[in-house]
């Protein structure tokens, strides 16, 4: 019976009821030691009728063993691994050491956990119980929580118990506090009925409602020790002291055997007994500890009754005895599969430099990294460095630790360890690696000037025979300079151009394309359109150099050149590769590139889906640079739909600064977004102010600066200030001559129509409409709206209606509410009144998650493919399709292609 936990029990009951009905749910139970977290987990297990149970417990001493806690949890489901997508199956088997693997994306293991739980739940609902999560190894915790945040309709209930301070954003939390006076008295009376009134009062006062203290402090009183030891102790120490009293009453061999069990990671009874035999202990020495209720023993394991018992045993032992125990355990762990545990026991014992132990830890770190257990790799590399005398090897191991921290995404540790490695290094190659790690940390943190300086410094340190490495770092420097300003961008491009790369190297073509595209964007240097065309053709022939970063550079360069369809194709191919390989952590900039291309092509709903997914991953990784950059794109898409609150919210995130003196990463997109929001609502003055700031500011060379010229021209003409539009239009015209893209020519003609004498206006608008490509319907509708407005003002109402109807229908399909309302108002002025109806397509009846899934299903993707793209389980995809089909009035996937709004829309 659980005293005083009625409300908490009802929360657990609702979670289990939902699980039985096929719904997933999570619950994080937090509180101090002994407060009743484990009791609630046991209650859940005892009432889980019809549910299959898997469970795990974090163990403090296992924190350096990657995926140990996760393996314990998922062991009953591992026979389903073969049903997972190949990259996920490889990642999971590799994480658990069940198959050889290469270093991979740490988030992929989390996706594999989600898929495996969904597969396991296919045989019936599943209850996952995880206790003492604060002691899970970091790799297990990250993978489990990645999956937990994405559980939806699999029929999986996950309950996690952890101490206060275990922070998990995005999960429902149930904090436990002490029992009230009545419940505490009831629990004490049930378990210690013979206490005198005075002792009962003392225990209730000392326990402060902590259930474990209420159970253990009476034992201390029976032993003659006052509750609390005669002084006010924190509750953890009070209960731990009560446990220690019980330990100290055991015979010495039993205490020694308990110490071995406390120092051993897994509770493996055979290992414990083998190590304890070196201290003269035997199996029978476990009997007094088991009789006292301090441990539970079965054929395979020795488990402590409570983690505080383990802590009490270990902390109370003399340091010299602990070292003897760790040595005995290292000797007992003599099998190849025990190498990591053996290395750490040796590391505990070793107090000074020891190359043999350091090398053993380095091998352990490499194994952890190969399993995507980067946090464990950081710890092992760092400890190896501590056991290495000052010198080249010491610095190298610190830098290895920093690089593992980079894979882990721990920015603060990256900077700390790389700084130490650089400080102790006299090897230029090691120094370059350290500086590059610091640059990556600065970039992800949004400190762009710092990142650019470090990349330039690192490139200068590379030897003459390592030009490709220098080029890669300067590619990153150019990318960083893109966000800082035209001069910084030009300086980085000049340095990249000076790197002596072999003429037939694919990297050479990418580097030369980037410098050429940079000069095109900034108006500096050689801007011959034939040169740019040749650079693009050469880079495309060689696949943009092959690696992830150079392909992304190529796709961005295409956008600079106005080749949006080609950029979408290249970035889409890279995104497909990222998904096939499970490179989830690398996808935010790729998804952002895809989203930009889709935005420019008028596929706003698809752009929203890609950008929101990019933002969620960037937030999970804590990469402020990508958060700001992607938020700017989302602000623009929200502006198109007229969603003012969202536009401003995303705009604020895009404009957040992290480094004094540097423009915010999302500044250009945010300025364009807020101006477009003003244009859609006919706030001309505000729109012109924002656009002028964009076109005269430090980031006018970025894509929004060039592509918003039409908006600036429209705002300036509306306010009767056409002179403000002359110079921007000249830049747009110059770009159109270099890029040779019909859609840019259409924009030029639209702007000229706005500025032209009345006699020329008609033909200029017609020319613009002829030039708009068929896949850019939104841009064409913008032109048709302006043309229709002009026709109405010149009293050509019949012709105006045709243009305005076309514009209205396009805006309606795209969900561009303010633009549709502008077109409607103009039609009303011509005497044609449109019936009021929804200004969005059929997908408006769906939830955002359902819309994403329906769009992908309409492209022919299977549930498994959709799940991989959206980081969901296939069962969740199937559930949302099942819910969406009746809303849409369809019965099969084949009918989805006929729905309106699949390729349009301006956002959620």
BAPA-158786 format. One record per residue (C-alpha): residue in three letters; x, y, z. Coordinates in steps of 0.2 Angstrom, whole numbers, plus 2048, in hexadecimal, padded with zeros to 3 digits. Each point is the difference from the previous one (the first is absolute). Layout:
BEGIN
AlaXYZ...
***
This chain:
BEGIN
Unk800800800Unk8068117FBUnk7FC80D80EUnk7FC8127FAUnk8037FD7EEUnk7EE8007F9Unk80280E7F3Unk8107F97FAUnk7F97EF7FEUnk7F28077F6Unk80D8087F4Unk8087EF7FEUnk7EF7F77FDUnk7FB80C7F2Unk8117FD7F8Unk7FE7ED800Unk7ED8027FAUnk80680A7F1Unk80E7F37FDUnk7F37F2800Unk7F680A7F3Unk80E8027F4Unk806811805Unk812803806Unk80580B80EUnk80E80580CUnk802805812Unk80F807809Unk7FF7FD813Unk80D80B809Unk804802812Unk80D7FE80EUnk8077EF805Unk7F47F5809Unk7F180B7FBUnk7F67F27F8Unk8058007EDUnk8057EE800Unk7F07FC80AUnk7F58087F2Unk80A7F67F3Unk7FC7F0809Unk7EE805801Unk7FF8027EDUnk8087EF7FEUnk7F47F880CUnk7F18077F7Unk8067FE7EEUnk7F37F37FCUnk8017FC7EDUnk81080A7FEUnk8117F87FDUnk80D80880BUnk8128057FCUnk80B80880DUnk811807804Unk80980980EUnk80E80D7FFUnk8107FB80AUnk80C80E805Unk80F7F67FCUnk7FA7FB7EFUnk8008127F9Unk8107FE7F6Unk7F97F07F7Unk7F68067F1Unk7EE7F97FEUnk8017F580FUnk7F0806807Unk7F77FF7EFUnk8067EF7FCUnk7F97FA811Unk7EF8087FBUnk7FF7FA7EEUnk8077EE803Unk7EF7F87FEUnk7FC8097F0Unk8117FD7F7Unk7F97F27F6Unk7F680D7F6Unk80F80A7FBUnk8007F77EEUnk7EF8097FDUnk808811801Unk80780B7F1Unk8117FA7FDUnk809810806Unk7F77FF810Unk8037EE803Unk8128027FDUnk80180E80CUnk7F77F780EUnk80A7F07FEUnk81080A7FFUnk7FB80A810Unk7FD7F0809Unk8107F87FAUnk7F77F27F7Unk8088047EFUnk80E80A7F9Unk7FC8127FCUnk8078117FBUnk7FF81080AUnk7EE8077FCUnk7F380D805Unk7FB7FF812Unk7EF8057FCUnk7FE7F17F4Unk8007F480FUnk7F280A808Unk7F67FD7F0Unk8047EE800Unk7F97FF812Unk7F08087FBUnk7FE7F47F1Unk8057F180BUnk7F380480DUnk7F38027F3Unk8047EF7F9Unk8007F8811Unk7EF808804Unk7F97F97F0Unk7FE7F080AUnk7F680980EUnk80281080AUnk810802809Unk805808811Unk812807801Unk806803812Unk811809803Unk805804812Unk80F80B805Unk8018087EFUnk80C80D807Unk80D7F2800Unk7FD7FA7EFUnk80F8017F4Unk7FE8107F6Unk7FE7F67EFUnk7F27F6807Unk7F780F808Unk80180A7EFUnk7FA7F27F5Unk7F27FB80CUnk7FA813802Unk8018027EDUnk7F47F27FEUnk7F580680FUnk7FD8117F8Unk7FA7F77F0Unk7F47F3807Unk7EF8027FAUnk7F57F27FAUnk80A7F0803Unk7F87FA810Unk81080380BUnk7FF807811Unk811807807Unk802804812Unk811807806Unk805803812Unk80E80C803Unk80780B80EUnk7FB812801Unk80B80A7F3Unk7FE7F37F2Unk7FA80C7F3Unk7F77FA7F1Unk7F780E7F6Unk7F17FA7F7Unk7FB7F180BUnk7F180180CUnk807801812Unk7F97FA811Unk80B80780EUnk7FE7F6810Unk801809811Unk7FF7F9812Unk7F07F7806Unk7F480B80AUnk7FF7FE813Unk7F27F37FFUnk8077F57F3Unk811801808Unk7F97FA811Unk7F67F27F7Unk8107F97F8Unk80A801810Unk7F27F7809Unk7FF7F37F3Unk8137FC801Unk805804811Unk7F17FE80BUnk80B7FD810Unk808811801Unk7FD80A80FUnk7F78107FEUnk81080A803Unk80A7F67F3Unk7F18017F4Unk800813802Unk8138017FDUnk7FF7F57F0Unk7F180A7F9Unk80A810803Unk8107FA7F9Unk7F97F77F1Unk7F68107FAUnk7F47F57F6Unk80E7F67F7Unk7F97EE7FFUnk8117F7800Unk80580A80FUnk7F07FB809Unk8057EE7FCUnk812800804Unk80280C80FUnk7F77F580CUnk80D7F37FDUnk80D80D805Unk7F7803810Unk7FF7ED804Unk8138007FEUnk80280D80DUnk80580E7F4Unk7F5810801Unk7F78057F0Unk80A80C7F7Unk8107FC80AUnk7FC80E80CUnk80280D7F3Unk7F68077F2Unk8067F77F0Unk7F98017EEUnk7F37F37FDUnk80C7F67F4Unk80E7FF80DUnk7F37FC80EUnk7FA7F17F7Unk8117FB7FAUnk806800811Unk7F27F5806Unk8057F47F2Unk812801805Unk7FC7FB812Unk7F97F07F9Unk80F7FD7F6Unk80C80380FUnk7F77F280AUnk8057F37F3Unk8107F5801Unk80F8077F8Unk8007F37F1Unk7EE8057FCUnk805812800Unk80E7FD7F4Unk7F57F67F5Unk7F380E800Unk80E80D7FBUnk8057F57F1Unk7EE7FF7FBUnk7FF813802Unk80F8037F5Unk7FA7F47F2Unk7F68077F2Unk7F37F37FBUnk7FC7F6810Unk8077F17F8Unk8007F380EUnk80E7F67F8Unk80C80F7FEUnk7FC806811Unk8047EF808Unk8107FE7F5Unk807811805Unk7FB7FE812Unk8097EF802Unk81080A7FEUnk7FB809811Unk7FD7EF808Unk7ED8017FEUnk7F47F27FCUnk7EE7FE7FAUnk7FA7FC812Unk806812805Unk7F18077F6Unk7F47F880BUnk80080D80FUnk7FE80E7F3Unk7F27F77F8Unk7F87FC811Unk801812805Unk7F78057F0Unk80E80B7F9Unk8027F57F0Unk7F67F57F5Unk8097F17F9Unk7FB7F47F3Unk8097F37F4Unk80780E7F6Unk800811809Unk803809810Unk7F580F801Unk80080D80EUnk7EF804808Unk8028127FDUnk80E80B7F7Unk803808811Unk8067F0807Unk80D7FF7F2Unk805811803Unk8027FD813Unk80A7F17FDUnk80C8087F4Unk802811808Unk8037F9811Unk80E7F47FAUnk813806802Unk8078067F0Unk80E7F3801Unk7F37F2801Unk7F68077F1Unk8107FF7F6Unk8037EE805Unk7EE7FC7FBUnk8028097EFUnk8107F67FCUnk7F77F0805Unk7F28047F4Unk80C8057F2Unk8087EF802Unk7EF7F7800Unk7FB8087F0Unk80B7F67F5Unk7F57FD7F1Unk80180A7EFUnk7EF807802Unk805807811Unk80D80B7F9Unk7F7811804Unk7FC7FB812Unk8127FA803Unk8078107F9Unk7F580B80CUnk8057F680FUnk8128027FCUnk7FD8127FDUnk7F9802812Unk80F7F8808Unk80D8097F6Unk805811808Unk80F8057F5Unk8057FF7EEUnk7FE7EF7F8Unk8017FE7EEUnk7F97EE800Unk7F0805809Unk7FF8107F5Unk8017F67F0Unk7F37F3807Unk7F480F803Unk8048077EFUnk7FB7F07F8Unk7F080080BUnk7FC8117FAUnk8027FB7EEUnk7F47F2803Unk7F380B808Unk80180D7F2Unk7FE7F27F3Unk7F07FC809Unk7FA812800Unk803801813Unk8098117FFUnk7FE805812Unk8097F0806Unk80D8037F3Unk803812807Unk8027F9811Unk80C7F27FBUnk80B80C7F5Unk80180D80EUnk8057F380DUnk80D7F97F4Unk8078117FEUnk800802813Unk80B7F1801Unk80C8067F2Unk80F80A804Unk8008127F9Unk8058007EEUnk7FA7FB7EEUnk7F57F1806Unk7F880A80EUnk7FB80D7F4Unk7FA7F47F3Unk7F57F780CUnk7F8810806Unk7FC8057EEUnk7F97EE7FDUnk7F580480FUnk7FB8117F9Unk7FB7F87EFUnk7F67F3809Unk7F780E80AUnk7FD8087EFUnk7F77F07FAUnk7F6800810Unk7FB8127FEUnk807806810Unk8068117FBUnk807806811Unk80A7F0801Unk8068027EEUnk807811804Unk8087FB811Unk8097F07FAUnk8058077EFUnk80880F809Unk8097F580CUnk8067F57F1Unk8068107F7Unk80980680FUnk80A7F1802Unk8037FC7EEUnk8108037F6Unk7FA7F77F1Unk7F980B7F3Unk7F47F27FAUnk7F97FD811Unk7FE813803Unk7F78027F0Unk7F37F3805Unk7FE808811Unk7FD8117F8Unk7F47F97F4Unk7F67F880EUnk7FF811809Unk7FB8087F0Unk7F27F37FEUnk7FA804812Unk8008137FDUnk7F67FE7F0Unk7F37F5808Unk7FF80C80EUnk7FD80E7F4Unk811809804Unk8038027EDUnk80F80D801Unk8097F480CUnk7FC7F17F5Unk80780A7F0Unk810805809Unk8037EE806Unk7FD7F97EFUnk80C80C7F8Unk80D7FD80DUnk7FE7ED7FEUnk8028017EDUnk80F80A802Unk8087F380BUnk7FE7F27F4Unk80F7FA7F6Unk8038037EEUnk7FD7ED7FCUnk7EE801808Unk7F880C7F5Unk7EF7F7800Unk7FF801813Unk8038137FFUnk7F38017F2Unk7F37F880AUnk80380B80FUnk7FF8107F5Unk7F07F97F8Unk7F9801812Unk808811802Unk7F78067F0Unk7F07F8807Unk80280A810Unk8058107F7Unk7EF7FE7F7Unk7F7804810Unk80C80E805Unk80180C7F2Unk8068047EEUnk812804805Unk8027F180BUnk7F97F57F2Unk80B8077F3Unk8107FF80BUnk7FC7ED804Unk7FD7FD7EDUnk8108087FBUnk80A7F480CUnk7F67F17FAUnk8048057EEUnk813801804Unk8017EE806Unk80A7F67F4Unk7F47F17FCUnk8037F47F2Unk7F68057F0Unk7F87EF7FFUnk7FB7FE812Unk7ED801803Unk80380B80FUnk80880D7F4Unk7F08017F6Unk7F6804810Unk80C80C807Unk80180A7EFUnk7ED7FF7FFUnk7FE807811Unk80C80F7FDUnk7F88047EFUnk7EE7FF808Unk80680B80FUnk80680D7F4Unk7F07FF7F6Unk7F7803811Unk80B80F806Unk8038087EFUnk8137FE802Unk80D7F97F4Unk7FC7F67F0Unk7ED7FE7FDUnk8017FA7EEUnk7F07F57FFUnk8097F37F5Unk80D7FE80EUnk7F27FC80DUnk7F77F47F4Unk8107F77FCUnk8047FF813Unk7EF7F9803Unk8017F37F2Unk8117FA806Unk7FA7FE812Unk7F17F77FBUnk80A7F47F5Unk80A7FB810Unk7F27FF80CUnk805810809Unk80F7F7807Unk7F87F2809Unk800804813Unk7F1806809Unk806812802Unk8068037EEUnk7F07FA7F9Unk7F680C80BUnk80C80E7FAUnk7FC7FB7EEUnk7ED800803Unk801811809Unk80B8077F1Unk7F27FB7F5Unk7F480A80AUnk80B80F7FEUnk8007FD7EEUnk7ED8007FFUnk8007ED7FCUnk7F37FB80DUnk7F97F17F7Unk8127F97FFUnk804805812Unk7F17F7806Unk8057F07F6Unk812801807Unk7FB803812Unk7F27F37FEUnk80D7F37FBUnk80B80480FUnk7F180080BUnk7FB7EE7FAUnk8127FB803Unk800807812Unk7F07F6803Unk8067F07F8Unk81080180BUnk7F780680FUnk809810801Unk7F280980AUnk80C80C809Unk8068077EFUnk7EF8037F9Unk7FB811806Unk80B80A7F4Unk7FB7F47F2Unk7ED802804Unk802813801Unk8078007EEUnk7F27F57FAUnk7F380B809Unk8088107F8Unk7FF7F87EFUnk7EE7FA803Unk7FB811806Unk8078087F0Unk7F77F47F5Unk7F0804809Unk7FE7EF809Unk7FD809810Unk7F87F180AUnk80E7F47FBUnk80C80E805Unk7F8802811Unk8017ED803Unk8127FF7FCUnk80481080AUnk7F77FB810Unk8087EF800Unk8118097FEUnk7FC80C80FUnk7FB7F180BUnk8107F77FDUnk80A810802Unk7F8804810Unk8037EE806Unk8128027FCUnk801811807Unk8078087F1Unk7FC813801Unk8068047EFUnk7F47F57F7Unk7F280480CUnk8018127FBUnk8037FD7EEUnk7F27F47FEUnk7F480B80BUnk80280D7F3Unk7FA7F57F2Unk7F17FB80BUnk7FC812804Unk8008047EDUnk7F47F17FDUnk7F580680EUnk7FF8117F9Unk7FA7F97EFUnk7F17F8809Unk7FD80F80AUnk8037F8811Unk806810809Unk8047F8811Unk80A7F27F9Unk80980C7F4Unk80680B80EUnk8047F180CUnk80B7F87F3Unk8078117FBUnk805803812Unk8097F0800Unk8098047F0Unk806811806Unk8077F9811Unk812805801Unk80D7F6808Unk81080A7FCUnk802813802Unk8038097EFUnk7FA7F17F5Unk7F08007F7Unk7F37F3806Unk8017F07F5Unk7EE8027FBUnk8008137FDUnk7FD8017EEUnk7F27F37FFUnk7F8808810Unk8008127F8Unk7F97F97F0Unk7F37F6809Unk7FA80F80BUnk80080B7F0Unk7F57F37F6Unk7F47FF80FUnk7FE8137FFUnk7FE8007EDUnk7F27F2801Unk7F780C80CUnk8038107F6Unk80B80780DUnk80B8097F3Unk80A80B80BUnk8067F380CUnk8047F47F2Unk80B80D7F7Unk809804810Unk8047ED803Unk8057FD7EEUnk80B810800Unk8097F980FUnk8037EF7F8Unk8068087EFUnk80C80C809Unk8067F580EUnk80E7F4802Unk7F77F07F9Unk7F88087F0Unk80B7F37F6Unk7F67F2807Unk7F27F77F7Unk7F280B807Unk8098107FCUnk8007FC7EDUnk7EF7F87FFUnk7F780D80AUnk80380E7F3Unk7EF7FE7F9Unk7F8802811Unk80B810803Unk7FB8077EFUnk7ED7FD804Unk801808811Unk80980F7F9Unk7F48037F2Unk7F17FE80BUnk80780E80BUnk80480B7F1Unk8137FF802Unk8057F77F0Unk812807801Unk8047F480EUnk7FD7F27F5Unk80C8057F2Unk8107F9807Unk7F97EF807Unk7F87FD7EFUnk8108047F7Unk8087F280BUnk7F27F47FCUnk8028047EEUnk8127FD801Unk7FD7EF809Unk7F47FB7F2Unk80D8037F3Unk80C7F5809Unk7F47F2806Unk7F67FF7EFUnk7F17F8809Unk7EF8047F9Unk7F8802812Unk80D80E804Unk7FC8087EFUnk7ED7FF805Unk804809810Unk80980E7F7Unk7F28037F4Unk7F480180FUnk80A80D808Unk80280A7F0Unk7ED7FF7FEUnk7FE808811Unk80C80E7FCUnk7FC8027EDUnk7F680E7F8Unk7EE7FB7FDUnk8027FD7EEUnk80D7F2803Unk7F87F880FUnk7F47F47F8Unk80D7F77F5Unk80D7FF80EUnk7F37F780BUnk7FC7F47F1Unk8127FD7FEUnk8027FC812Unk7F27F4800Unk8077F77F0Unk8117FE809Unk7FA7F8810Unk8037ED800Unk7F27F4802Unk8077FA811Unk800811808Unk7EE804801Unk80180A810Unk80C80D7F8Unk7F58007F0Unk7F180480BUnk80980F808Unk8028077EFUnk7EE7FC7FBUnk7FA809810Unk80A8107FCUnk7FB7FF7EDUnk7EE7FE805Unk80180F80CUnk80780A7F2Unk7F37FB7F4Unk7F280480CUnk807811803Unk8008037EDUnk7EE7FB7FFUnk8037EF7F7Unk7F57F780CUnk7FD7F07F6Unk8137FD7FDUnk803804812Unk7F47F3806Unk8097F27F6Unk811805808Unk7F9802811Unk7F67F0800Unk8107F67FBUnk80A80980DUnk7F27FC80DUnk7FF7EE7FCUnk8137FE801Unk801809811Unk7F17F6806Unk8087EF7FCUnk811806808Unk7F7805810Unk8078127FEUnk7F1808809Unk8068127FFUnk8047FF7EEUnk7EF7F87FCUnk7F780D809Unk80980E7F6Unk7FA7F77F0Unk7EF7FE807Unk7FF813805Unk8058047EEUnk7F37F57F8Unk7F380880BUnk8058117FAUnk7FD7F97EEUnk7EF7FC805Unk8037ED801Unk7FC7F9811Unk8087EF804Unk7F77F480CUnk8087FF811Unk8087EF802Unk8107F8808Unk80F8087F8Unk80A7F0802Unk8007EF7F8Unk7F97EF805Unk80F7FD80CUnk7F980E80CUnk7F67F3809Unk80F7F6805Unk80C80380FUnk8128057FBUnk8067EF803Unk7F37F87F5Unk80380D7F2Unk8137FB800Unk7FC7EE7FFUnk7F28027F3Unk80C80A7F4Unk80E7F3801Unk7F37F27FEUnk7FA8097F0Unk8117FF7F9Unk8007ED801Unk80A7FE810Unk7FC7F080BUnk7FD802812Unk8117FA804Unk80880E7F5Unk7F580D807Unk8047FB812Unk8138017FCUnk7FE8117F8Unk7F580780FUnk8097F780EUnk7F07F7805Unk7FC7ED801Unk7F77F87F1Unk7F17FC80CUnk7FE812804Unk8008047EDUnk7F37F37FDUnk7F680780FUnk8008127F8Unk7FB7FA7EFUnk7F27F6807Unk7FA810809Unk80380B7F1Unk7F87F67F2Unk7EE802806Unk803813803Unk8058017EEUnk7F27F57F9Unk80D7F47F8Unk8027ED802Unk8117FD7F9Unk8118087FDUnk7FD8007EDUnk7F280D803Unk80C80C809Unk8078087F0Unk7F08077FBUnk7FF80B810Unk802812800Unk80E80880AUnk80C7F2800Unk80D80B7F7Unk7FB811806Unk7FC808810Unk80A80C80AUnk8047F7810Unk7F77F680D
***
